[in-house]
Amino acid sequence: MGGPIFTNDAVVAGILLMVLAGVFYTASKPTGFWKRFYTYVPAILLCYFIPALLQWPLGLISGDHSNLYFVASRYFLPASLVLLCLSIDLKGIINLGPKALIMFFAATAGIVIGGPIAIFLILQFAPGVIDADPDQLWRGLSTVAGSWIGGGANQTAMKEIFQVSDDLFSTMVVVDVVVANIWMGFLLYGANVGEKVDRWFKADTSAIKDLKRRVEDYRASVERVPTTTDLFLLLGVAFGGTAVAHFFADIITPVMEGYRETLQRLRLDSLMSGFFWMVVVATTIGLVLSFTKARKLEGVGASKWGSVGIYFLVASIGMKMDISTILDNLGLFAIGIIWMLIHVLILLLVGKLIKAPFFFVAVGSQANVGGAASAPVVASAFSPALAPVGVLMAVMGYALGTYGAIICAFIMQAVAT
């Protein structure tokens, strides 16, 4: 088979950006065909699939003939992590009330323990439906954990840390996106019947009105039209943080290599990964800066630019997909569905127990499962004024995603092997 038509990365980058622009432009249409289309076809799914289709069967581009994924994962990813974590307002999150935080962490816990339970059930009662080797299985599912606790950045981090093959990762991406968006559809429907759910939970929703006012006030206090200086500050923080992350990763990794035998015995090989330390340092930089005046850069679009980097990374991953392998492991979808059902069950039990407003349940879940890309969508389904709350909680998921997914991965490793 010959190579792709376009091999110049400048051309390929332009194609990917035009694809992303087309998806977001059409998804923003409030009425008409596109409104109906995106009701059933999630935009993020297209961000993966269109580049994949451009690779096969169209043969226009190919991840094997491009360095864009390397650039996106080593430069855009840490920069995006810094920007997304930069906007975390821990005081603001605390002001949401304890029930919001409880539901967020319940959602995280549901993902962390749901994966190992799902693997255990499938391997015990229906091992024949999984074609993947158990060792490869937990590694691949670690990427789903990264996505469902944090987002695309954390998912990619898990791919690199646990050395997941491109073919297996492409299948995991589809499992992740399809299962997560089925649940998102239920959440969007739930927003329309939120009052009924609140009555079942016996929840006091007066806090939601206060929440709307606080969010509107905060957004108004920081939002402004960015100047050239603002944009350079944004770039300086993002890529300066990326430089620091690479610098410390280059120092820490050789030190960890000195403990190779011990780490391998403890199954902590990921601590010898330079990519692991790059992601951890970048996340930590964002968290530290969130306590400084740098947090106000959210007012000029820090999280938006962070999301742009993530979506370019998503498209470059899609370009590496081999769609023909998707149907080879349908058993993985069984694990994904069981995993999500456990997550949902824990959410409903905790929500009922603490009488949480359904808004906290929905956004807490989507902040984990969907991340900054879709949590605002679910939040705005309740009220457009609440969309920033989705971002606020989702970027907290980005901060926890790497840590939570690693814990989940190690538990899945114990169960699978």
N, C-alpha and C positions, 0 to 999 in steps of 0.2 A: 504493500500500500504506500502511495506517495505521501509526501509531506503536505502541510496545509498551504493554502494559497497565500496567506499573509504571515510572514515570519518576522517582519520588522516590528519591534515592540512599541515603537511610537504609533504605528498604525493599529496594532492590537489594542493598546491602551485607549486610543480614540474610539475604537469600536465598542469596547466594554463600557466606556463612559456614555456613549450615545445610547446603548442598550439601557443603562441605568436611568438616564434622563428620560427616555421614552416610557419606561415602566412607571416612574414616579409622576411624570406629566399626565399620563392617561389615568393613573390611579387617583389623581387629585380632582378628576372631573366629578362634580357633585350630582349630576343627573345623566340620563341617557344610557347608551349601550355600555360604556365603560363602567358606569356605576353598577349596572347589573352584572357585568363580567367579573369585576373584582369582589362582588358579593360571594362568588363561588370559587374564584381562583385567587389565592393570596398573592399579593405583589412580591413578597419575598421568595415565593416558589419560582416565579419567573426570573428573578435575579440569579437564581442557581441554574435554571433549566435552559434559558435562552443561550447563555454562553456554552452550555453543554451541547445544545443542538447545533450551534455554530461550529463546534468541533466535530460532532458526529450526529447525523449523517452528512451535513453540508460540507465539512472539510475546509472551512474558511480559516479557522485558527486552531491552535493546539497548545495545551499546557506543556507538552513535551518539547516544544520548540520556542518557549518563552521564559523569560526570567521575571515576569511580572508577579508571579506568586511569591517568589523570594523577596522581591522589593516590598510587596504589600505586607508580608508576614513579619519581616525584620525591621521595617521602618514605619509603615503606616499603622501596624498593629500596636506597637508600644506607644506611639504618639496618640492614637485613639484612646488607649487605656488611660493615659495621663489626662486627656481632656474630659473623658466620661467620668472619671473618678474625681476630677477637679470640682465638679458641680455638686458633689455630695454636701448637703447641709445637715450635719448630724443633729444640730439643734432643731432645725425644721422638721426632721424626721421624728424626733422625740415629741415635738409639738403635735404631731398627728395623733398622738395618744397611744397608750400601750397596746390596744387591740390591733392597730395597724401593724405594729412591729411583731406582735405575736403571730398574726396571720402570715406575715412575710417569712418569718423563721419557720413556721409550720410548713409552709410551702417548700422551703429549702430542705427541711428534714424529710418531707415526703419524697423528694427527688433522691436524696442521699441514701435512704433505706429502701426506696422502691426498686431501684435497679438491682441490688443484690437479691431481693426477694423474688423479682421477676425471673432472674437467671436461675435461681434455685428451683422455682416451680417448673420452668420449662425443661431444665436438665433432668429433673426428677420424674416428671410425668409425660413429657413429650420430647425426648432428646432427639428423635429422628427428624424434627422439623428444622433443626439448625445444622447447616452444612459447615459453618466455620469451626476451626479448631478452638477449644476452650480458652487457650491462651490468647489467641487473636480476638476472641469474642469479647472478653472483658476490656481489652485494649480499645477495640472499636467502640464499645458502649461508653467508655470514658469520655469520648467526644460528645456523645449525646448528653451525658451528665454536665459537661462543661457548658453546653448550649442551654440546657434547661435550668441551670442555676444562674448563669451569667448571660451568655450570648455568644455571638459569632466569634468574638475575640478569644473567649475562654475555650470555645470548641476547638479552634485552631491551635491554641496552646496545648490542649490535650493530645491533639494529633501528633504534634512534634515531640512532646515530652514522652509519650508512650509508643512512639514510632509505629503509627498506624499506616498501613499501605494505602495508596491512592484509591485502588479499586474498592477496598473495604470501607474506606472513608466516604466514598461517593454513595454507597448504599446506606451508610449511617446517616448521612446528610438528608437523604430522602426520608428515612424512617423518622428522623428528628422533625423535619419540616411538616410532613404529612400528619403525623400524630399530634404535634403541637398545634397545628392549625385547625384540626378537628376540634380540639379542646377550646381553642380560641373562639371558634364558631359558637360553641355552647355558652361561652362567657358573654359574647355579644348578644346572644339571645337572652341570657340571664339578665342583662342590663335592662331589657324591656319589661321583665317581670320581677325586677329587683324588690319592689314593694311586697310582693307575695312571699319572696324568700325571707325578707326582713321580718315579716310577721311570723313565719315559721321559726326563725331564729329568736324571735321576741327581742329584736335589736332596737336600741335607741339610736335613731338616725339624726338627732339634732346636732351631733358633732360634725356631720357631713357639711351642714350649712356653715358652721364656723370654719371648717376646713377650706371650703370654697373661698371664703373671704380672706383667709390667711394666704392662700396661694395667689389669689389675684393681687393682694398687696405686695407680696414678695416679688412677683413677676414685674409689677409696675415699677418697683424700686430699683431694679437692676437692668431692666431691658432698655436698650438704646440703639440708635443707629451706629454701627461700628465705623470708626475712623481708620485711616491707614495705620496710625500708631497702634490702635487696638488690635488690628489683624497681625501686625508684626509681633506684638506681645504674645498673641495667641500662638503664633508659629514658634516663637522663641521658647515658650513654656513647653509646647508639645514636642518639638524636636530637640530642645535642650534636655528635656526629660528622657527622650529616647537615647541621646548621647550618654547621659549618666547611666542609664540602664545597661547599655552595651559595655560601658567602661567597667562597671562593677561585675557584670557577668564574666568579662574576660579575666578578672582577678579571682573571683570566687570559684569558677569552674576548675581551674588547675589545682586549687587547694582541695576541692572535693575529690578530684581524681586520685589524690594521695591516699584516700580512704576507700579505694575501689572495692577491695575484697570485703571489707566490713559492710559497705553499702549494698553490695550485691547479695551478701548473706541475709541482710535485713530487707531485701527486695525494695530498696530505695534507690534504684538505678537513676531515677529521674533527677536526683540531686546532683548528678554529674552532667546534666544537660545545660549547656549554655543558654539555650532558648528558655528553659525553665526559669533561670535566674533573671534573664532579661525581662520576662513577663512579671515576675514577682517584684522586682525593683521598680519597674514602671508603675505597677499598681500602687506600690507603697509611696512613690513620689506623688502620685495623684492624691492619695489619702492625706498625706502630710500637708500638701498645698491647699487642701480643702479647709484647713484651719487658718489660712492666711487671707490677705486681701486678694490673692490671685483667684479666689473662688468667684469674685465678681465678674470674671471673664465669661461666666455663663450668660451674663446680660448681653454679650456681643456674639453669642452663638457657640460657646465651647462644645456643648454636647452635640450640636448639629454638625459641626465640623468633625467631631469624633465619629459620628454615625456615617458621615460621608466616607471616611477611611475604612470603616468596617464594611460598608456595602461594596466598596471597590475590592476589598479582600474577598467578600462573598462571591463576586463575579469572577475573580481570578481562580477561586476554588472550583466554581462551576465549569470553568474552562478545562479543568483537569478531570472532569467526570467521564466515566464510560457508562453511558446510560444502558447499554446492553447487559450490564451485570446486575441491574437493579432487581430483576425478577429471579435471580439465582438464590436469594436468601429471604424468601417470604416469611420464614420463621422468625426473622428479626422483627418483623412487624408485630408478631404475637407478643414478643418481649416488650416492645414499645407500648403497646396498648395496655398490657397488664401493669407495666410501670406507671403509666399515666393514671390508670384507675386507682392504684394505691395512693398516688399523690392526691387525687380528687377525694378519695375516702377520708384521708387524714385532714384535708382542708375542711370538709363538711362536718366532721366530728368535732374538730377544734372550734370552728365557727359556731356550731350549735352550743357547744359547752360554754364558751365565753360570751355568747349572744352578740357576736360581731356583725356590724352592718355588712351586707353582701358586697358593697363597694370595696371594703377592705379585703374580703375574700378574693374577689375577682382580680383586683390590681396586685395584691400580694402574690397571687399565683402567676399572673402574666408577667410581672416584674422579674420573676425567676425564669419561667418557661420561654417567654418571648423576648425579654430584654428591652432595651431602650427603643428598639424598632417598633414594637407592637404594644407595649404597656401603655403608652399614651393614647393609643387607639381605643383600648378597652376603657381607660379612664374617661376619655371624652365621650364614650358611648353613654356614660352616666350624666356627664355635663362637660361641655367644651372647656369650661373654666378649670376643670380638674385634670386636664391633660398633663400639665407640668408635674403633677403628683406621680403620674406614671413614670415620667423620666426620673424624678427624684428617687423613687424606690428602685427603679431598674438599674440606675448607676450603682446603687448599693449592691445589687446583684452582681454587677461586673466586678466589684471589689471582692465579693465573697466567692465568685464563681470558680476562680482558680483553686482556692483552698478547699472549698466544698467538693469540687469534682475530683480532686486528688484523693480526698478521704473516701469518697464513693468508689473510686477506681480501685483503691487498695482493698476495700471490703469485697467488691466484685471479684477481684483476683483471688481472694481467699475462698470464696464460694465456688468459683469456676474451676480452680486448679487444686 
